[in-house]
Amino acid sequence: MDTLNANYWNNRWQNKETGWDIGNASTPLAAYTDQITDKAISILIPGCGNAYEAEHLLSKGFTNITLLDISPMLVAELTNRLQPSVGQGLKIICGDFFDHQASYNLILEQTFFCALHPSQREAYAKHIHQLLQPGGTLAGVLFNKDFTDGPPFGGSLKEYELVFGKHFTIQRMEPCYNSIAPRQGSELFIILKKGS
């Protein structure tokens, strides 16, 4: 959807229309990544927003994190805010997710999928699959509810099973038990594996 481009997201950041921003690392993602013992794995956070998850990962000793966002304004702010870590385990890229080419062990999903128009979901699943190394993982949260107008765009477990089941082994796709209070009962936690 052409309207959801860099200008659109730049304007959202500029006007502080960032209702998705919870001000800290998402509890489900923090709890999930806290269990990972190999701190050297390559991690991508697409549509990273304010990148609280990256700050959490850095505080836990992870050394290979890539942030990707389409908004030049946001990327400039992040680069300034996270300057001590840039080049020291953290890479920040301004670009379109669908143009990004690299290889990762883990991709973290936090309010990026819901920012894409539903017509892009099949392309998202395919591109995630392409970006993951054999045996790699997509983990994170998806909204399990409908929204009147998007973004965000919602969906259901059955829809997600159809989109992702063609490309991944679904290890977990279930109601999230540790969502933040405002999202309680409206999130699914996912762990999807690429074949080795």
C-alpha positions, 0 to 999 in steps of 0.5 A: 500500500503506497500510502504507508510509506516513509513520508507517512511514518515520518509524519506520524513520528513528527506529530507524535501519533505513536499510540503503539509506543508503550514506553518500554520493552514489550513484556512478552519479548523481554521474557522470551529473549531473557531465556536465550543463552547465546548472546552472539546470535544475529537479531533483526527488529524490523519496524523497530520504532523507539527500539526499547527491545534493542535497549533491553537486549543490549543490557542483557549482553547481546552483541549482534542486533540490527534495527530497521525502520522506514522513517528517516526522522526516527532513525536519526533520533535512534542513532543519536539516542543509542550512539554509544552502542552503534557499531558496538553490537548495534546496527541501525538501518533506514530502509524498506523492510521488503528491500532489506537483504541480510541473514539472521538467526532471530527476527523479533516482531513487535507492532510491525506486522500490524502496521502493514496493510493486510494485502502485504502479509503474504509478502511479509511471511515470504520475506521473513522466511528469506531473511532467516537462516536455516533453523532461524526463528520469528518470535513476537506478538500479533494482535488477536483483534480487529480494528476499525481503521488501520494502521494498526490492522488486526487479525485472528489466529486462523488468518495467521495460521494460513499466512505463516503455516505455508512457510514456517513450522508453527511452534507456538501461536497462542494467547499471550499470558504476559501482555501489558494491561491495555493489551491483555486478551488481545495478543497472540505470542508466536514462535515460528521456525524456518526449516533447517 
